[in-house]
Amino acid sequence: MTKTKLQIIREQMRLDRFELANHVSRGSDQSISFWIFLISAYEKREIEIVNTSRLSRLALALQCQYSDLKENDGEQNK
């Protein structure tokens, strides 16, 4: 049985913030296309995001992880 993109999104949204941040930080084509699809589905009202506080926490976790990656990269270049 193949999963629809909507089913995959619902599964991804269940991940805790660190798992999701780790998934996205890999920068794979799959994770990038996932976010593009998620945003477009939300804009088209194909999905409804009820728990915006969870999304805010996810965004904060991603931002922190991105900052950590930039700092680590800067230290390695010294």
Summary of the structure (lengths in Angstrom):
residues: 78
radius of gyration: 14.3
end to end distance: 50.0
largest distance: 50.0
contacts: 168
relative contact order: 0.14
helix: 76%
strand: 0%
